[in-house]
């Protein structure tokens, strides 16, 4: 949760400016004290769990792969040298404004230096998934399918059937259908 706002801000900046990971020499994430307290201990993660608490690793996954989802953590967080190179470019700095807004608001703010010397900034006031920036129905469905498919919890078709049932929960008799044998 503490990495998510900065990840959204970096992704937005990279898309806006058409940057790839090798175009960037330095990333400063402007964070609240809680982020430093929770994430600061992990410099070079040794496990996937530690990688999820590494600002540099999360931003490296975003920069190199465009996502920081379960699959990216499982396959790229520890083994991908491009993610490791990008991780080394990232540092956190306490930002008084961001610290004051937290925990009411989880703001993502990054400053990036490019190989050609440009200084670029991005800010996301409401990260994707927050109440003011909710996932669209299609995004929710896609996320549920990805989560279910991860490590074989359910197939995409099984999840589509489950999702169809969930969307009908407001209809009379819908709960009986959920618990019925397929």
C-alpha angles and dihedrals in degrees: 000000000000092000097045099080093050090045091054091048093049092046091050092049094047092050093045093050098034092238130162125201093264091055090066126078101173139017124191116192111203104215146168122255091256091063091052091048094050101035105027098085095062112079103150110013119220097188136038088247091056090046090060087059095048115097090198094051094047092049089044090056090049093048097045104031104019092235140064099201132136093276093049092051092046096049108023113021096083105018105041110094091198090060090048091050091051092045088061090059094058128089134166124229127188110247116199094210094048090045091052092050093050130127094015090055128025102209123187115210127168136175117203132192115204129211089254091055101257118147110215132180136196133182131191114192095187117029119216109280096029116122092261093047105036127176115263117240092260091049091051091050093048091049093049090051093048091049093047094047093050106107092354102290091146138337122256090251092051090051093048089055091047092048091050088055093048092053087057096054092108091060122091113265094013096123091058088057092053093056095041118108113258 
